[in-house]
Amino acid sequence: MSVIQLPEVIFGTSGLGNLYVAPSEEVKLSIVRECFRHSPIPVVFDSAGKYGAGLALESLGRCLARLNVNPEDLLISNKLGWLRTPLKTEEPTFEPGVWKDLEHDAVQKISYEGILECYEQGNSLLGDYAAKMVSVHDPDEYLAGAATAEEADRRYQDILNAYLALFELKKDGKVQSIGVGAKNWSVIQRISTDLKLDWVMFANSMTLHSHPRELLSFMQQLQKQGVSIINSAIFNAGFLTGSDCYNYQPVSRETRPDLYNWRDAFYQLCKTYSLSAAAVCSSFAFQAPGVCSIALNTTNPERVATNTKLKDIQIPAGFWQDMKDQKLIDHTYPI
């Protein structure tokens, strides 16, 4: 298995799906335009039916069409498993509290037929463009929803059946590569043991704040196997760069003082070294074993250029040592 070729920075599209805020269509267009200005061809976008209940895919497709982008000049990753449905409640039910101004809901569909339905809907939302990188999205959440061990076994079989459909798409030449995206890295480990994947995407897992030794060892194994690793949600869904959401869940100093104490100390150290928190987090995430790309997302067009350069900012060795001395990162971490 050969490592797929991806740019060092790929562009997440959850912002196009109105994560936390609802950018205007013109802002979204500017974001996509800036991605093409500051990335080598092909530009890679990471999306999912879950992002805004398909709004991210829909917005991306509209922006690409307005910019008259040649389909050969980009590569779209669609993480499959969530299908757009009518909105019947005041706010979407699939991930309450984080998506703004949505007009649809989404339901999880992980099965042979369900994943194909998600694939077809995703391409329909993209319009003149099609996803060539595909994966099963949030299999960890799907497994976690099981009430019994027997149901968990059935759900895992659903996941394997979904992959059977994806491998058929690849065999037919409709997609180029197959991966997995999840927050719980141990589920990625289980799936990659049973299937030969081209790539994996860790979310919230290998970050400056969270980098378990067992995950480090697993990433080294993937590297030896030639599986490409994309590191995403490297700011723990925005918390490390200032938001009050940690791994997509609202937090506060009252509910999680440990998180805020860690961040306060981290910010103080960044100030001492005149470093941005984003640059430190990006450098750390990119240096993890086997990582070929980091996925960065923004709702500000002016941040696109900055994001593409974050990982290249030099972080002094003394900074990492101070992080270890202050117990802000694992003292054994090889950095």
C-alpha positions, 0 to 999 in steps of 0.5 A, a space after each residue: 500500500 502506497 501513501 496517498 499524496 496530500 498537501 501538508 495543510 488541507 482545508 476543513 469545511 465545518 465553517 462552511 456548514 455554520 459551525 458556531 457561527 453562520 458566515 454569509 455566502 460571500 464570506 464562504 466564497 472568499 474562504 474557498 477562493 483563498 484556499 486556492 490562492 494559498 495551496 498547491 494543486 490539487 487543493 484538498 477539502 475535508 467535508 462531511 454530511 454531518 457538517 451543517 446537515 450537508 450545508 458544508 457540502 452544498 456551500 462548497 459546491 456552490 462556491 466552486 461553481 461560482 469560481 469556475 474551478 476545474 474539477 481536476 484542480 481539487 480533491 474532496 474528502 467526504 466522511 460518510 454516515 450522516 444523511 440530510 433530513 427535514 428539520 422538524 424541531 426548533 434546532 437540529 437534533 444530531 449535534 445540538 448547540 454548535 450549528 447555527 441557522 440550519 434548515 435541515 437535520 441529519 440522521 446517522 446511516 451506517 450500513 451497506 445501503 445507508 453509506 451509498 445513500 450518503 455518498 449519492 446525496 453528498 455528490 448531489 449536494 456538491 453539484 458539478 463536483 464529486 468526492 474522491 476520498 471517502 470514509 465512514 464518519 464517527 463510527 465511534 459514536 455509532 458504536 457508543 450508541 449500542 445499549 448491549 454487547 450484542 447490539 455493539 456487535 451488530 453495529 460493528 458489522 454495519 460498519 464493516 458492511 458500509 466499508 464493503 460498499 466503499 471498497 466497491 466504489 473504489 473498485 469501480 473507479 468512482 473514488 480514489 481512496 478510503 479512510 476513516 474519521 473518528 474522535 475515539 482513536 481506539 475505534 480507528 485502531 480496531 477498524 484498521 486492524 480488520 481493513 486495509 485503509 489508505 488513510 485515517 483522520 484523527 479528530 481531537 486525539 493527537 493534540 497539544 493537550 491530549 497525546 496518549 502514549 498508546 496513540 503515539 505507538 499506534 501512529 508509528 505502526 500506521 506509518 510503517 504500514 504506509 497508511 497516511 495520517 491526517 490530524 484534525 481538530 488539533 485545537 480540540 475544536 477551538 478550545 486551545 485557541 480561545 473558544 469555550 467549546 472543548 471537543 465540540 462540547 460547551 465548557 466553562 471555568 466553573 464546569 472544567 477548571 482543569 481545562 482553563 488552568 491548563 490553557 492559562 498556563 499555556 498562554 502565559 508560556 506562549 506570551 513569554 516566548 512571543 508565540 501564537 497558540 495556533 502556531 504551537 498547536 499546529 507545529 506539535 500536531 504536524 510533528 506527530 509520527 506519520 502525519 502527512 497533513 493537518 486539517 485546518 478550518 476557519 470562518 475568516 478568509 483572512 486566516 486562510 493564508 496564515 493557517 497554511 504557514 502555521 506549522 512552519 513557524 519555528 518553536 524553540 526547543 526551550 519552549 517544549 522543555 518548559 511545557 514538559 517542566 510545567 507538566 503541560 505536555 507529557 514529559 516523555 513525548 519525543 519533541 
